[in-house]
Amino acid sequence: MDINKIFGTFNSSSEGGEHWNYYQTPSSYTVEENHPRYFVKMFQKLILSYTGYSDKIIDLFANADPALDADNIKRAGEHMLYNRAYGYITQIDIQDEYHIKVLFQEANPKLKEALDKTISFFKGEEEYDKCAVIKKYLDFLNFSS
């Protein structure tokens, strides 16, 4: 078992693995890690890809050491994931014209789904300040009903 491969899946840098070149725009340029498009895509990818990875990783750890509590591992993983994703989306400044342009270019049903899942998670954690920030993005994109 290569622990770097497991945790490298969630790494935002190209260190220790291949560079994430799949963030291509219609004009086919690679988005750098300090670009607003990268922040939106990473937020979306982390939230929407988590469910597929989480069960596999939890099973891996639970099988490696049966004494580990799988529920605690899952809660810790979710907490880390949602906070990491929150860090990405909050890099988008809705006062900056370029950030606004990029955010609207990336607005789609999957982004709405990721924002909704993030609010649900933070509601469950009673982190209402983070819910308010995510709601600001939903409202800004007119995703709220």
Steps between C-alpha positions, in 0.01 A plus 500: 500500500647835394374767741621777264259379231211503743560850632638625170149463360396803704822698451460831320856520381686306238760393754534126522267428212392603160390858439124537478472608138136404462379847595473608141281785389338528159805697386709199613747658741600348831379687804768582753449427867452866591234564236133547595393227256726256684339593833149440366591173331689367801209584728258323269726200442574445868136510605359294214779241490511440873227239526672267255835524674381508860355150515810349340741683730298422813487132404875506440573638847237284672643186340857600587412541869163358613536686832451831320154652518385541139236758598761722663723469195208596276411804714861616511534456125182694430609780731838526328346483153230761549737742671754456222233556235371801694852643486495475121160658439564787738795601285242628252448872560156606383618861508766432235378531139724225368403260779133575428549429131670167571241403761216553254687310228529204737143522634318175425272250675800309639635814666157560652494141625844542658396826667178338630690199639744732672220695668340174615827381649569825684140512629553156650821623662318813620754721323245756394756767419633275222143428384446875464812535286400213270145639480652827379644315198168324432315832515759675286462235229120511535499131594291558812129448474 
